[in-house]
Amino acid sequence: MTTSTLTQAHATTVASSRPSTARGPVDRTPALALVAPLLLFAHGILEWVDGLGRGGLDDSVSPGSGPLAFAAGALLVASVGAFAWLTTSLGSRAEHLPVAVPTALLAAFGAGATGAVWIGRLTGLLGDTIPTALSVGGGVLTSLALALVLATLTVEARMPVGSLALAGVAAVLLALPWGLGPLGALVLLIALAPLTRVAQPA
């Protein structure tokens, strides 16, 4: 056996003994299922505190101004964006119903609309008297997209039926005009709990 043959054999042995550093695509679903409801919960708390703080102010102060209102709006935009990302991630899991593309587009449009309304209010392009359908429409569209994906995964036995039911309860709590946003966000966090479990490699 020649010296070059021994060198090649040693190089092959060393290369095969090294652990592979190649990694597959990282699944962001567990983190998104945890972060998105928590951002929504924080938004609800800040909005509630801001409303309490403005209870004794005169009508000349705009209800959408102030650092708390700014932070609450930013958290809402971040939350809707996280839910849109979660919708896209979950939509790709559906095998029998082609919901991935339409729900991803609907969720992305809703997140973009939410961000546009927030920026419009900050810059003064949109006043506080804009229609309710415009101010909350983006979040509603993203919620519908997420609901469709969750329903699809439930039909395909990839999500527990109880999670879908809890998500429906959370949607009702968030829609009620009684300041139950934080409670609805917590219920939604419980509903999405099965998605926060990281899948173990086979």
Secondary structure, DSSP 8 states (H G I E B T S, - for coil): --HHHHHHHHHHHHHHHS----------HHHHHHHHHHHHHHHHHHHHHHHHHTTTS-TTS-TT-SHHHHHHHHHHHHHHHHHHHHHHHHHTT-SSS--HHHHHHHHHHHHHHHHHHHHHHHHTSS-TTS-HHHHHHHHHHHHHHHHHHHHHHHHTTSS-HHHHHHHHHHHHHHHSTTT-HHHHHHHHHHHTGGGGS-----
